[in-house]
């Protein structure tokens, strides 16, 4: 019993300072850095948490955070230029728009593969063509496959430029609202339907409030 008591006393003396040090380190993180971490991990999904944490910031700190994270006009112009000149979602990637970048990249990849396949099929059929209805249909299919994939390619090209043009404005607007001094309240309703032991259907309504 005595040995157990001594061991617990020594363990407490050794562990408590470490716990206090970790707690102190967590508390020492400034609200500015905390908000910056939230922005880095995702503005859209953390906008309510950012707005709540931003209430502890000074006006100068809010302005500094906005200036550091907003998409500048020069970045927007560069992104739109790349979207128009190169495509492949590069303009969206420059603007740190992951969704637009993925759509553009995989869209261009799919269209390019379809175009290469159509051209290859057309060339192969043309070289080995003799005469007959099957050859004509194969060349006809390759031609229209190239036309359709080219049109879809153009849609992705125009859509990439449009998204690169509009995304910075939407992102900056969301960032400005998240860093505003007024706390925003969002109510998210939810409905749950379940069947009890008596085989009766019950409906439960609830709402989650985000401050």
JOMOBEL-V881434 format. One record per residue. SS is DSSP state (~ for helix, > for strand, _ for the rest). PHI is phi in whole degrees, -180 to 180 (none if undefined). NEAR is the number of other C-alpha atoms within 8 Angstrom. Layout:
BEGIN
{{SS,PHI,NEAR} {SS,PHI,NEAR}}
END
This chain:
BEGIN
{{_,none,4} {~,-65,5} {~,-64,6} {~,-66,7} {~,-66,8} {~,-64,8} {~,-62,8} {~,-64,8} {~,-66,8} {~,-66,8} {~,-62,8} {~,-65,8} {~,-65,8} {~,-82,8} {~,-87,8} {~,-57,8} {~,-60,8} {~,-67,8} {~,-64,8} {~,-64,8} {~,-65,8} {~,-67,8} {~,-65,8} {~,-66,8} {~,-66,8} {~,-66,7} {~,-74,7} {_,-79,6} {_,-67,8} {_,-70,7} {~,-58,10} {~,-61,10} {~,-68,8} {~,-64,10} {~,-65,11} {~,-63,9} {~,-64,8} {~,-65,12} {~,-65,10} {~,-63,7} {~,-82,7} {_,139,8} {_,-67,11} {_,-63,6} {_,-76,6} {_,-111,11} {~,-63,11} {~,-73,11} {~,-66,9} {~,-65,13} {~,-64,16} {~,-68,9} {~,-71,11} {~,-71,15} {~,-66,10} {~,-89,6} {_,-92,10} {_,-83,6} {~,-56,6} {~,-66,6} {~,-69,9} {~,-63,12} {~,-64,8} {~,-65,8} {~,-66,10} {~,-65,11} {~,-64,7} {~,-77,6} {~,-114,6} {_,-70,10} {_,-82,10} {_,-74,7} {~,-65,6} {~,-67,6} {~,-65,10} {~,-62,13} {~,-62,9} {~,-66,10} {~,-64,14} {~,-65,13} {~,-62,10} {~,-68,11} {~,-63,17} {~,-78,11} {~,-87,6} {_,-109,7} {_,76,13} {_,59,12} {_,72,14} {~,-66,14} {~,-60,17} {~,-69,16} {~,-63,11} {~,-62,10} {_,-87,12} {_,63,6} {_,-96,10} {~,-66,8} {~,-64,6} {~,-63,12} {~,-64,14} {~,-66,9} {~,-62,9} {~,-64,14} {~,-64,11} {~,-73,9} {~,-65,11} {~,-64,12} {~,-63,9} {~,-63,8} {~,-65,12} {~,-64,10} {~,-62,8} {~,-65,11} {~,-67,12} {~,-63,8} {~,-65,8} {~,-66,12} {~,-65,11} {~,-62,8} {~,-63,11} {~,-64,12} {~,-66,8} {~,-63,8} {~,-66,11} {~,-65,8} {~,-70,6} {_,-102,6} {_,-76,7} {_,-115,5} {_,-152,6} {_,133,6} {~,-70,6} {~,-65,6} {~,-64,11} {~,-63,9} {~,-66,8} {~,-64,11} {~,-67,12} {~,-64,8} {~,-65,8} {~,-63,12} {~,-63,11} {~,-72,8} {~,-64,11} {~,-68,12} {~,-64,8} {~,-66,8} {~,-65,12} {~,-66,10} {~,-66,8} {~,-64,9} {~,-59,12} {~,-65,8} {~,-62,8} {~,-64,11} {~,-65,11} {~,-67,9} {~,-63,8} {~,-64,16} {~,-67,13} {~,-65,9} {~,-66,10} {~,-64,15} {~,-80,11} {~,-92,8} {~,-61,9} {~,-58,13} {~,-65,8} {~,-67,8} {~,-63,10} {~,-64,10} {~,-65,8} {~,-65,11} {~,-64,12} {~,-64,9} {~,-67,8} {~,-67,11} {_,-92,11} {_,-68,11} {_,-78,7} {_,-91,6} {_,-76,9} {_,-100,8} {_,-111,7} {>,-127,7} {>,-109,8} {>,-111,8} {>,-78,8} {>,-146,8} {>,-125,8} {>,-121,7} {>,-117,8} {>,-143,7} {>,-113,9} {_,-84,8} {_,-65,5} {_,-89,5} {_,62,6} {_,-101,7} {>,-87,8} {>,-121,8} {>,-119,8} {>,-118,7} {>,-108,8} {>,-148,7} {>,-143,8} {>,-108,8} {>,-104,8} {>,-103,9} {_,-99,9}}
END
